[in-house]
């Protein structure tokens, strides 16, 4: 796999939803099984060009998200590959039962696309701001859960979803995403994190909106003399546990960064992996136990501390914990050595 990272991480000129639609059109030309479903949000998803090109393979189910997933399951059972879009909150909360039953439980080949993840819902406000969708849907057995971080990744991951059988949930930023990947980056692999930058002092594991912020933070940390590894954990389930464990072993400190609640998203998954395999100091950047608010995305990023500056702050904190852990480990080893020497001495003294 060859990952090529963009030189700068400013907002890209191509909307991710346009790449999503163009990729669907390309795949539909190649494969007559590809079809598109929506719940009265085709304008939001940017898939009207697909409808114009393939009207017989486009189904607007209206404001009936749960029914749409049932329809997708039926189409899958007849051999089609349906991509069903709605806002992430409706996919995770309204249609969860249908994704569970008509999708994963029935072993169907449906691709659920939830747009406007986290703070990118912006002015739609707290009612439309999914901070919990990843946590809800990762609990479904066998489901693949992904979040491409920029327009290039959206195209790669959409094609990968089509080529990989099973029920998927993909978070989609519709309008603006900072550039992370160069166009000629090789295809992604399910269950494998992408190493965007190597480092020795700490590993920042990020996904979605926070990947670009993680790269900015790594630049800031470098100026402070801190070497940060950056992983794009674009595939949350299955989690790349090998990459997480290797990062813990090789850098000794982890910071997670996500546009989602830390309670049940990336931070929780990484912490669970480490608790079971290699206990390591972890700090989490993400939404606390809160609801969303109405504001533009940059303002919301500041409000919920989803910024490069917060990643830097959490990195400084985790490095202090890492240092303390090493200090205590050294003291513990010295104490154990002293006790053993004392035991040897007393055994010699009191041996008759």
C-alpha positions in Angstrom: 0.0 0.0 0.0 1.3 3.4 -1.0 -0.1 6.3 1.0 0.7 9.8 -0.4 -0.1 12.7 1.9 -1.0 16.2 0.6 1.5 18.9 1.2 -1.0 21.2 2.9 -4.2 20.5 4.7 -6.5 23.3 3.7 -10.1 22.8 2.6 -10.2 21.0 -0.7 -11.8 22.5 -3.8 -13.9 19.4 -4.6 -16.8 18.5 -2.4 -16.7 15.0 -1.0 -20.4 14.5 -2.1 -19.5 15.2 -5.7 -16.7 12.6 -5.5 -19.2 10.2 -3.9 -21.7 10.7 -6.7 -19.1 10.5 -9.5 -17.8 7.3 -8.1 -21.3 5.8 -8.0 -21.8 6.8 -11.6 -18.5 5.2 -12.6 -19.3 2.0 -10.8 -22.9 1.9 -12.2 -21.5 2.1 -15.7 -19.3 -0.9 -14.9 -21.8 -2.9 -12.9 -25.6 -3.0 -13.4 -26.1 -4.1 -9.8 -25.2 -0.7 -8.3 -28.2 1.4 -7.3 -28.9 4.4 -5.1 -31.6 5.0 -2.5 -32.3 8.2 -0.5 -34.8 9.5 2.1 -35.8 12.8 0.5 -32.2 14.1 0.6 -30.8 13.5 -2.8 -29.9 17.2 -3.1 -28.0 17.0 0.1 -26.2 13.9 -0.9 -25.4 15.3 -4.4 -26.8 12.2 -6.2 -29.2 13.9 -8.6 -26.6 13.4 -11.5 -26.8 9.7 -10.7 -30.6 9.8 -10.9 -30.4 11.6 -14.3 -28.0 8.9 -15.6 -29.7 5.9 -14.1 -33.3 6.7 -13.3 -34.3 3.0 -13.2 -31.7 2.4 -10.5 -32.6 5.4 -8.3 -35.1 5.2 -5.5 -36.2 8.2 -3.4 -38.1 6.6 -0.6 -39.2 9.9 1.0 -38.9 10.6 4.7 -39.0 7.0 5.6 -35.5 6.1 6.7 -36.3 2.7 8.3 -38.4 1.7 5.2 -35.5 2.7 2.9 -33.2 0.3 4.7 -35.8 -2.5 4.3 -36.0 -1.7 0.6 -32.2 -1.8 0.4 -32.2 -5.2 2.1 -34.8 -6.4 -0.5 -32.7 -5.2 -3.4 -29.7 -6.9 -2.0 -31.5 -10.2 -1.7 -32.2 -9.9 -5.5 -28.5 -9.4 -6.2 -28.3 -5.6 -6.3 -25.7 -3.5 -4.5 -27.7 -0.6 -2.9 -26.1 2.6 -1.5 -28.7 4.1 0.9 -28.1 7.7 2.1 -29.6 9.8 4.8 -28.3 12.1 7.5 -26.2 10.2 10.0 -28.6 10.8 12.9 -31.4 9.2 11.0 -29.3 6.2 10.0 -28.1 5.5 13.5 -31.1 6.3 15.6 -34.2 5.9 13.3 -33.0 3.0 11.2 -30.8 1.1 13.6 -33.2 -1.8 13.9 -33.5 -2.2 10.1 -29.7 -2.0 9.6 -29.4 -4.7 12.2 -32.2 -7.0 10.9 -32.5 -6.3 7.1 -28.8 -5.7 6.8 -26.3 -7.4 9.1 -28.5 -10.2 10.6 -29.8 -11.2 7.1 -26.2 -11.0 5.8 -27.2 -8.6 3.0 -24.9 -6.5 0.9 -26.2 -2.9 1.8 -24.1 0.2 2.1 -25.6 2.8 4.4 -24.2 6.3 4.0 -24.7 8.8 6.9 -23.9 12.4 6.0 -23.1 15.4 8.2 -21.2 13.6 10.9 -20.6 15.4 14.2 -19.9 19.1 14.0 -20.1 19.2 10.2 -23.9 19.3 10.6 -23.2 22.9 11.4 -26.3 25.1 11.3 -28.7 22.1 11.4 -27.9 22.1 15.1 -28.0 19.7 18.0 -31.0 17.7 16.8 -29.1 16.8 13.6 -25.6 16.5 15.0 -24.5 12.8 15.3 -22.0 12.4 18.1 -23.1 8.8 18.8 -23.7 7.1 15.4 -20.4 5.2 15.3 -20.9 3.9 18.8 -24.5 2.8 18.0 -23.7 1.0 14.8 -20.3 -0.6 15.7 -22.3 -2.8 18.2 -24.0 -4.6 15.3 -22.2 -7.9 14.7 -20.3 -8.2 11.4 -20.9 -4.6 10.2 -18.1 -2.6 8.7 -17.9 1.0 9.9 -15.8 3.6 8.1 -15.1 7.4 7.9 -13.1 8.7 5.0 -11.4 12.0 5.9 -11.3 13.8 2.6 -12.6 13.8 -1.0 -9.9 11.4 -2.3 -10.6 9.0 0.5 -14.4 9.1 -0.1 -13.8 7.9 -3.7 -11.5 5.1 -2.7 -13.6 3.9 0.2 -16.9 4.1 -1.8 -15.4 1.8 -4.4 -14.0 -0.5 -1.7 -17.5 -0.7 -0.2 -18.9 -1.8 -3.5 -16.2 -4.5 -4.0 -16.5 -5.9 -0.4 -19.7 -7.9 0.4 -21.5 -7.1 3.6 -23.4 -4.4 5.5 -21.4 -1.1 5.7 -21.9 2.2 7.4 -19.9 5.1 6.0 -19.8 8.6 7.4 -19.8 11.3 4.7 -18.8 14.9 5.0 -20.9 16.5 2.2 -19.5 20.0 1.5 -16.0 20.7 2.8 -13.1 18.6 3.9 -9.5 19.5 4.3 -7.1 17.7 1.9 -5.2 14.8 3.4 -4.4 12.4 0.5 -2.9 12.9 -2.9 -5.1 11.6 -5.7 -2.8 8.7 -6.7 -2.8 7.1 -3.2 -3.4 3.4 -3.5 -6.7 1.8 -2.6 -7.4 1.4 1.1 -7.7 -2.0 2.8 -10.5 -2.9 5.2 -9.3 -3.1 8.8 -5.9 -1.4 8.1 -5.0 2.0 9.4 -3.0 4.3 7.1 0.3 5.6 8.5 0.4 9.2 7.4 3.5 10.2 9.4 6.0 8.3 11.5 7.2 9.4 14.9 8.8 8.0 18.0 7.5 10.0 21.0 3.7 9.7 20.7 1.0 8.3 18.3 -2.0 10.4 17.3 -4.8 8.1 16.1 -7.4 10.1 14.3 -10.4 9.6 12.0 -12.6 11.7 9.8 -12.6 15.5 10.3 -9.8 15.2 12.9 -7.2 13.6 10.6 -6.2 17.0 9.1 -6.1 18.5 12.6 -3.8 15.6 13.7 -1.4 16.4 10.9 -1.4 20.1 11.8 -0.8 19.1 15.5 2.1 16.9 14.4 3.7 19.9 12.7 3.2 22.0 15.8 4.7 19.3 18.0 7.7 19.0 15.8 8.5 22.6 16.4 8.5 21.8 20.1 10.9 18.9 19.6 8.2 16.2 19.9 8.1 13.4 17.3 4.5 12.4 16.6 3.3 9.4 14.6 -0.1 10.0 12.9 -2.5 7.1 12.0 -5.7 7.6 10.0 -8.0 5.0 11.5 -10.5 5.4 8.7 -11.9 2.0 9.4 -13.2 1.8 12.9 -14.6 -1.7 12.6 -12.8 -3.9 12.1 -10.2 -1.9 14.1 -6.6 -2.3 13.2 -5.6 -3.6 16.6 -2.1 -4.5 15.3 -1.4 -0.9 14.4 -2.7 0.3 17.8 -0.6 -2.3 19.7 2.5 -1.5 17.7 2.0 2.2 18.3 1.8 1.6 22.0 4.9 -0.6 22.0 7.0 1.8 19.8 5.9 5.2 21.1 4.6 4.5 24.6 1.8 7.1 24.4 -1.4 7.5 22.5 -3.8 10.4 21.7 -7.0 9.7 19.9 -8.9 12.4 18.0 -12.5 12.1 16.6 -15.5 14.2 15.6 -17.7 12.0 17.8 -18.3 11.2 21.5 -15.3 9.8 23.3 -17.7 7.6 25.2 -18.3 5.0 22.5 -16.2 5.9 19.4 -12.6 5.7 18.4 -11.2 6.6 21.8 -13.2 3.9 23.5 -12.2 1.3 20.9 -8.5 2.1 21.2 -8.6 2.2 25.0 -10.3 -1.2 25.1 -7.8 -2.7 22.7 -4.9 -1.4 24.8 -6.4 -2.5 28.1 -6.7 -6.0 26.8 -3.3 -6.2 25.1 -0.8 -3.5 26.2 -1.8 -1.0 28.9 -0.6 2.4 27.8 -1.2 6.0 28.7 -4.1 7.3 26.5 -5.6 10.8 26.2 -8.7 11.5 24.1 -9.8 14.5 22.0 -13.4 14.4 21.1 -16.9 15.4 22.2 -17.6 14.9 25.9 -21.0 13.8 27.2 -22.8 16.6 25.4 -25.4 17.5 22.8 -24.6 19.4 19.7 -25.3 23.1 19.1 -26.2 25.5 16.3 -23.2 27.2 14.7 -20.9 27.0 11.7 -18.4 24.2 11.8 -15.3 26.2 12.6 -17.0 27.8 15.6 -18.2 24.4 16.7 -14.7 23.0 16.5 -13.6 25.6 19.0 -16.6 25.1 21.2 -16.1 21.3 21.4 -12.2 21.5 21.4 -11.9 19.6 18.1 -8.7 21.4 17.1 -5.0 20.8 16.5 -4.3 22.9 19.6 -6.3 20.6 21.8 -4.4 17.6 20.3 -1.1 19.3 21.3 -2.4 20.0 24.8 -3.5 16.3 25.2 -0.1 15.2 23.8 1.7 17.2 26.4 -0.4 15.7 29.1 0.0 12.1 27.9 3.8 12.6 27.7 3.9 13.6 31.3 2.0 10.4 32.2 4.4 8.4 30.0 7.4 9.9 31.9 5.8 9.2 35.3 5.2 5.6 34.2 8.8 5.1 33.3 9.9 6.7 36.6 7.7 4.4 38.6 8.8 1.4 36.5 12.5 2.3 37.3 11.8 2.8 41.0 9.8 -0.5 41.1 12.7 -2.3 39.4 15.2 -0.8 41.8 13.0 -1.7 44.8 12.6 -5.3 43.6 16.4 -5.5 43.2 17.0 -4.1 46.7 14.6 -6.6 48.2 16.2 -9.5 46.5 19.6 -8.3 47.7 18.3 -8.0 51.2 16.8 -11.5 51.1 20.2 -12.9 49.9 22.0 -11.0 52.7 19.6 -12.2 55.5 19.8 -15.8 54.2 23.6 -15.7 54.4 23.6 -14.1 57.9 21.1 -16.5 59.4 22.4 -19.6 57.8 24.1 -21.9 60.4 
